[in-house]
Amino acid sequence: MMLYNSTRNKNTTLSPSQAILKGLSDDGGLFVPEKIPVMDRKIDELKELTYRELAYEVMKLWFDDFTEEELKKCIDSAYDDKFDTPEIAPLAYSGGAYYLELYHGKTIAFKDMALSILPYLMTTSARKNNVEDEIVILTATSGDTGKAALAGFADVKGTRIIVFYPKDGVSPIQKLQMVTQEGDNTLVVGVDGNFDDCQTGVKRIFNDEDFKAEILKKGYRLSSANSINIGRLVPQIVYYFYAYLKLLKNEKLVTGDKINVCVPTGNFGNILAAYYAKNMGLPIDKLICASNDNKVLFDFFNSGVYDRNREFILTASPSMDILISSNLERLLYHIAGNDPEKTAKLMKDLSEGGKYEITDDMKKNLESFMAGYASQEETFKEIKRVFTDTGYVLDTHTAVASSVVCALKGKHQELFNKPVVIASTASPFKFAKSVMYAINGREDEKDDFYYVDELASKGNLVIPEAVNGIRNAAVRHRMTIAADEMKKAVTDFLK
Ligand SMILES: *Cc1c(COP(=O)(O)O)cnc(C)c1O
């Protein structure tokens, strides 16, 4: 059986389902595979598989304590007509690059790829480990994760989900998406405070052992849906295989040819999934990490120094506005030769001084990575360029990656002897105002739906149901509370 260790401690070993249930190790580390599994079938044999069939071939290697029936049920429950295309993750070609569209799920951002299956992986894991408690997901959100988690867990038996968002800190569309959420097991609460207040409140509840014991007596077990759970990471490996096989099938590649992958990065989950795909044997050459103005990762890949002591910049690609990329810890562990002591030391440096430096040996193991960044201005220019040249519309996050790829063309022509696949992480409709600003070159002070309509007509695009559906949807969640009332809100909901 596959075993999972903590990145900070050798002695923790869990089964796949235990690691999914637990989320984060007690020592603060993340769960990593003892050994990265290798794809046991020839790439050629996978060419004709559907997304779901392929998902099974990849995920069964990581979650090998699930039976075939259990895992297939999770996959079938997740990747169904919630997605607006049976392809699930279509590959679009535009202006010299391939865009792997990961935004065809319910909330039109790539987080749906993992959060649509996580609830099923969790409830199955609970059953396998004879846990009969109801799983209560607590999430603090700055916008995107909350809605994707709500959509994933709504009406999933054996679960409840509570989302806290900063009352005045999310966009009008993001707020509407959340407060109109259906499902009797959902609760959405506006907090009088900022995102940090929400996050701190949630962490405080998680660390409150008395409170956890008290609700456990009533049959409730707290868990988290954020991106450090291995159950969120593994489903993301699948679409890199899918993209490669699509290129193979369409004869853009012959077996064994390599591709390059570029990922707009925040918490380092998506690009880490590509790294795992490569280590499973998928022919990927370079992994290109793209950052926005918060370019802490760009600096890290170029210098070996990670330094979060810098100004936090609010950008038009908010899901990448992050100064601590949690999943990078998993990469550090692997490039240190699966060494928990070295990893724990670096994480200690990070929490104490906000900074660490990796050794020369570790640096050598980063050779498959490249990094780039795009400023806000470059990002807007890229949206405009691609739209003008090809009519294809990028969202603000994808445009960061696209701009980085475009800039590399000047310096590293060799990259373009192979197909470059760009992870396209959100629908432009999710960030319609910024996208139209980029295309029009000016900002009028209209409401968000004005730009949605303008985008549909100028881009000749159909407005996704995720946006259209909330125009007139009933508001179901009106609760707002002070930051110190979060625990009470949880207690009341569990009565
Ligand atoms: C979350 C998110 C990202 C960043 O992905 P990570 O896995 O955190 O690196 C990029 N783009 C969008 C639209 C996102 O929602």
The ligand as a Gaussian input file, in Angstrom:
#p B3LYP/6-31G(d) Opt

LIG

0 1
 C       -6.194000      29.276000      -6.845000
 C       -5.941000      29.896000      -8.186000
 C       -4.644000      29.992000      -8.732000
 C       -3.409000      29.538000      -7.991000
 O       -3.313000      28.144000      -7.926000
 P       -2.341000      27.442000      -6.864000
 O       -2.616000      26.001000      -6.962000
 O       -2.741000      28.015000      -5.524000
 O       -0.948000      27.798000      -7.220000
 C       -4.495000      30.545000      -9.999000
 N       -5.560000      31.009000     -10.686000
 C       -6.818000      30.938000     -10.178000
 C       -7.936000      31.493000     -10.988000
 C       -7.061000      30.371000      -8.927000
 O       -8.321000      30.330000      -8.443000

